[in-house]
Structure formats: structure tokens, C-alpha cells
Amino acid sequence: MKDDHFFDILGVHPYSDDRSPGTVESSEVYHDAFGTMDENFLGIELLHNLMAAQGEGRKHLYIGEYGFSTAAWESFRPVPDATRAKYLTKAFALAARLGYVDGLCWYYTYSTPWNPSSWALLQGSYPNYRPTRTFEALAAIAR
């Protein structure tokens, strides 16, 4: 089979503002100059369907960033850590169910001068990091 698309996996960042990854809101699906945009986490299904329609359905997705901030940040609304922990568990379960998502990278582990602690899984600073509920949810998935 000839492949003119020169990629083996497609990286995506399916942020969903403060909405659960399982929530699908039609108001988050719209059309612009690039085509249909689906800003729901499960918009990755529409994306993979498009890949399949273009003969790329055998290729997988990699979620390179996904997460929530516990404080308002730019256009993102805050999500309490207990809710964020539930969302992490749901996102991993949904991604695994799809069968074509090869990985999900939570954004991010600890704060840096460029990344505020409101997004981090660990609070504090080295060597005294404290796990958040979201970190504990991730650890439970890994067991």
C-alpha cells in the first residue's frame, strides 16, 4: 500500500476545558476554515474517523497532553483536584476503550518556572513533593 502521508502515529492534545472527558457537548463542535473542530475529549473519535476516511485508519493516536488546572488559567476554567482525579481515571479508561490510542500523557508532573503548580500532579518542590489526588488516581491506574 502506498503511503503519502508520512507519519506513523498522530499526536493530539484533546483538552476539554473544565468538562469531563466523557462529556460530549454539541456546542463544542463547530466548523471553521480548517473543517470540523470538536473540542470535546472524545473529538478524537471524529479525528480518527477522518483518518480512516483518508486511508489512515490503521494508524493510531498518541495523546501528548491532557489535563486540568485547579485554578483559572487563560481560557481554562478551574477544576478541583478531587474532580480532576476522577477525570484522569475517566480519560484513561476512554482512551483504552478506543483501541487506537497508544498513550496518554497527563500535563504535567510538577511545576516549573514556565508551568504553574495548578496543573501539576505533584505540589511543592524537590525533594519535598506532595502528591495530589490526581497523582494518586494515576498511581492507582499504574498498579
Summary of the structure (lengths in Angstrom):
residues: 143
radius of gyration: 16.5
end to end distance: 39.7
largest distance: 53.2
contacts: 361
relative contact order: 0.16
helix: 31%
strand: 22%
